[in-house]
Amino acid sequence: MDSQAPSTMAESRCLVIGAASGIGRATATRLRASGAAVTGADLPSATWPGGPGTSLAMDVTDPASVAAAVAAADQEMGGLDAVVNCAGILGPVAPAAATSVQDFERIMQINLTGAFIVSQAVLPGMAAAGYGRLLHISSTAGKEGVVNMPAYSASKAGILGLVKSLAKEFALSGVTVNALAPGNVVTPLFAEVPKEQQAAQAAKIPMGRFGTPAEAAALIEFIVSPAASYTTGSVFDLSGGRATY
Ligand SMILES: NC(=O)c1ccc[n+]([C@@H]2O[C@H](COP(=O)([O-])OP(=O)(O)OC[C@H]3O[C@@H](n4cnc5c(N)ncnc54)[C@H](O)[C@@H]3O)[C@@H](O)[C@H]2O)c1
């Protein structure tokens, strides 16, 4: 392991993508509170709550934009130990017959191809340093398939295969690659799910409530911490008991 590798979260230099909203925003806040150096990135059009802070423009579908932001974050913090990719969209909630190929491809492009582009941009540097934590956000939808979300479910299932493959490729390098699979977390994205579908999902949650971004951030912090050193290619459920396998 590289002598510069962090031994605590407070020593970690973190890039959070999709940090202007929801789970990404809560993650950046939590990691900062733990003493980590944190750079947030999001779309150029994103509105940053509470002022600009340390933030970069990045579109995960554009390899040049991702490479530039990763290089800027690396330079700003003097290295990159942990990357949390929270960039994602829900897209239209509609039956397959009413989902256009264009919509399908756009959702796949942001949620899945974007994760691949981010992985390509950060893994070689982490491997060269001998230490790294990369986390992508999948979904219970990727494990179970959710009705009227064929593209979203497919994109999130793709994340599972992606992290499992990359985890094996980088297993000897000191770098872990994992996925978080949230069920229902109250964010602007979740607010786009029609109310009747939200109610149907709520009925499947043994804990009887939706999750909060802060609860997601707490688990994310552990997954990207130096302490989480023996788990890679794994899918961490965050579903109030909804996910059962
Ligand atoms: N909220 C939930 O219930 C839930 C459940 C399962 C999975 N997820 C996943 O968690 C992740 C975070 O979602 P959230 O609920 O916090 O949503 P959110 O809408 O609050 O945040 C998503 C962020 O991603 C950014 N983003 C979108 N497209 C981007 C792009 N091309 N490049 C860079 N950034 C981009 C948005 O600007 C936004 O800030 C997503 O991948 C989502 O699919 C959420």
The ligand as an SDF file (V2000), in Angstrom:
LIG
                    3D

 44 48  0  0  0  0  0  0  0  0999 V2000
  -33.7010    8.6840   -3.9700 N   0  0  0  0  0  0  0  0  0  0  0  0
  -33.9350    7.3920   -4.1050 C   0  0  0  0  0  0  0  0  0  0  0  0
  -34.9650    6.8510   -3.6360 O   0  0  0  0  0  0  0  0  0  0  0  0
  -32.9450    6.5320   -4.8340 C   0  0  0  0  0  0  0  0  0  0  0  0
  -33.1360    5.1420   -4.8000 C   0  0  0  0  0  0  0  0  0  0  0  0
  -32.2180    4.3300   -5.4480 C   0  0  0  0  0  0  0  0  0  0  0  0
  -31.1470    4.8920   -6.1080 C   0  0  0  0  0  0  0  0  0  0  0  0
  -30.9900    6.2480   -6.1330 N   0  0  0  0  0  0  0  0  0  0  0  0
  -29.8390    6.7740   -6.8650 C   0  0  0  0  0  0  0  0  0  0  0  0
  -29.0700    7.6180   -6.0200 O   0  0  0  0  0  0  0  0  0  0  0  0
  -28.3580    8.5570   -6.8370 C   0  0  0  0  0  0  0  0  0  0  0  0
  -28.5940    9.9500   -6.2710 C   0  0  0  0  0  0  0  0  0  0  0  0
  -29.9680   10.2630   -6.4640 O   0  0  0  0  0  0  0  0  0  0  0  0
  -30.8010   11.2860   -5.5630 P   0  0  0  0  0  0  0  0  0  0  0  0
  -31.9980   10.5740   -5.1370 O   0  0  0  0  0  0  0  0  0  0  0  0
  -29.9050   11.9180   -4.5700 O   0  0  0  0  0  0  0  0  0  0  0  0
  -31.2550   12.3040   -6.7070 O   0  0  0  0  0  0  0  0  0  0  0  0
  -31.0540   13.8620   -6.9330 P   0  0  0  0  0  0  0  0  0  0  0  0
  -31.8270   14.1960   -8.1530 O   0  0  0  0  0  0  0  0  0  0  0  0
  -31.3530   14.6010   -5.6640 O   0  0  0  0  0  0  0  0  0  0  0  0
  -29.4830   14.0030   -7.2230 O   0  0  0  0  0  0  0  0  0  0  0  0
  -28.9080   13.5350   -8.4100 C   0  0  0  0  0  0  0  0  0  0  0  0
  -27.7950   14.4930   -8.8010 C   0  0  0  0  0  0  0  0  0  0  0  0
  -27.1810   13.9690   -9.9990 O   0  0  0  0  0  0  0  0  0  0  0  0
  -26.8780   15.0770  -10.8240 C   0  0  0  0  0  0  0  0  0  0  0  0
  -26.7460   14.6550  -12.2160 N   0  0  0  0  0  0  0  0  0  0  0  0
  -27.7200   14.2600  -13.0780 C   0  0  0  0  0  0  0  0  0  0  0  0
  -27.2070   14.0140  -14.2930 N   0  0  0  0  0  0  0  0  0  0  0  0
  -25.8850   14.2580  -14.2000 C   0  0  0  0  0  0  0  0  0  0  0  0
  -24.8000   14.2000  -15.1310 C   0  0  0  0  0  0  0  0  0  0  0  0
  -25.0070   13.8490  -16.4120 N   0  0  0  0  0  0  0  0  0  0  0  0
  -23.5550   14.5110  -14.7160 N   0  0  0  0  0  0  0  0  0  0  0  0
  -23.3390   14.9090  -13.4210 C   0  0  0  0  0  0  0  0  0  0  0  0
  -24.3170   14.9850  -12.4990 N   0  0  0  0  0  0  0  0  0  0  0  0
  -25.5710   14.6660  -12.8850 C   0  0  0  0  0  0  0  0  0  0  0  0
  -28.0830   16.0190  -10.6390 C   0  0  0  0  0  0  0  0  0  0  0  0
  -27.7840   17.3460  -11.0820 O   0  0  0  0  0  0  0  0  0  0  0  0
  -28.3270   15.9090   -9.1440 C   0  0  0  0  0  0  0  0  0  0  0  0
  -27.6220   16.8840   -8.4180 O   0  0  0  0  0  0  0  0  0  0  0  0
  -28.8840    8.3620   -8.2630 C   0  0  0  0  0  0  0  0  0  0  0  0
  -27.9900    7.5280   -8.9630 O   0  0  0  0  0  0  0  0  0  0  0  0
  -30.2010    7.6340   -8.0540 C   0  0  0  0  0  0  0  0  0  0  0  0
  -30.5750    6.8730   -9.1640 O   0  0  0  0  0  0  0  0  0  0  0  0
  -31.8610    7.0780   -5.5060 C   0  0  0  0  0  0  0  0  0  0  0  0
  1  2  1  0
  2  3  2  0
  2  4  1  0
  4  5  1  0
  4 44  2  0
  5  6  2  0
  6  7  1  0
  7  8  2  0
  8  9  1  0
  8 44  1  0
  9 10  1  0
  9 42  1  0
 10 11  1  0
 11 12  1  0
 11 40  1  0
 12 13  1  0
 13 14  1  0
 14 15  2  0
 14 16  1  0
 14 17  1  0
 17 18  1  0
 18 19  2  0
 18 20  1  0
 18 21  1  0
 21 22  1  0
 22 23  1  0
 23 24  1  0
 23 38  1  0
 24 25  1  0
 25 26  1  0
 25 36  1  0
 26 27  1  0
 26 35  1  0
 27 28  2  0
 28 29  1  0
 29 30  1  0
 29 35  2  0
 30 31  1  0
 30 32  2  0
 32 33  1  0
 33 34  2  0
 34 35  1  0
 36 37  1  0
 36 38  1  0
 38 39  1  0
 40 41  1  0
 40 42  1  0
 42 43  1  0
M  CHG  2   8   1  16  -1
M  END
$$$$
